[in-house]
Amino acid sequence: MITKQQYEQAKQKTLEYFEKAGIILTEAEKQNIEVADFGLNELESTGLEILTYVNTDRVCAKELVLFPGQTCPEHRHPPVVGEPGKEETFRCRWGEVYLYVTGEKTPNPKGKPPKGREQWYTVWHEVILKPGDQYTLPPNTWHWFQAGKDGAIVSEFSTRSRDESDEFTDPEIARMPVVQ
Amino acid sequence: MITKQQYEQAKQKTLEYFEKAGIILTEAEKQNIEVADFGLNELESTGLEILTYVNTDRVCAKELVLFPGQTCPEHRHPPVVGEPGKEETFRCRWGEVYLYVTGEKTPNPKGKPPKGREQWYTVWHEVILKPGDQYTLPPNTWHWFQAGKDGAIVSEFSTRSRDESDEFTDPEIARMPVVQ
């Protein structure tokens, strides 16, 4: 779990990314940035900063910020309460992101799993997203993603987000709510 | 139906809006801007410019551009094939937009229906959206919206878009595909 100070620092840094990209937020939204360390307390390597615009029973839209080299760890969204799992489209807005999904392994991938956690990164089909590029992920597909050297902003358009149902490859990961 | 020249002009103008707002598109997307005149051939007053990022069975995301004073006419999204109607969240990115929905009539609304078509504008509960503001519309709600004096860019996050099922108040309106 991250400390309040770590949270505040990450939040400030996240707001600077939005400012650079010209993405305008309300004051209330700025206070509601989520900083996810996935329970590992290694935010620099494993983490994700999230602004959720809307999350209804049917539709969810978010902006995701990744700091340079930061990784959203391998996971999938299984079926829940009779619905297929979450379907996600990732659209890169700023920076560069390396997305890995189930499929043929890409030789010499650009992304590197966080040190000491390599064994929990098992899907290696690479999709490189630059600003304007996007990729739609079918439900229940294993995936992970990492920002390039300048960090990245990624818009996510999806069905309902149910973080508590996500399955992670790394057994040490817990998708915990942030301390605020 | 608009001419090829009208289409090209509106497309160029739309791309200038995206540039001003720092919204980055691929070359293919730039070629796929939709210009909707709703069959009235009065694009300056009634019309909408649309870039669809994704439209799957479950999720749709678009950017909408409105030129100064341009109006997306009153319509609703009824239930289709056993699903509730389309649910939409509008988020203003740039400029200002006046959104009108079912509900208590707002005195002295800022929007003005296109001339000669006033009778087909029947819902008058006003929601003003400035950059960072958003509004989620329940399925099957009558609504229309108009840009302020500088035009507007609005992100739309929704369930599947089925334009052919939309119901318009104005009987002269036909949601036609554009000439390209």
Interface residues (C-beta under 8 A of the other chain):
Chain A: A21 G22 I24 L25 T26 E29 Y53 V54 T56 R58 V59 C60 A61 E87 T89 R91 R93 P131 G132 D133 Q134 T136 S155 F157 S158 T159
Chain B: A21 G22 I24 L25 T26 E29 Y53 V54 T56 R58 V59 C60 A61 E87 T89 R91 R93 P131 G132 D133 Q134 T136 S155 F157 S158 T159
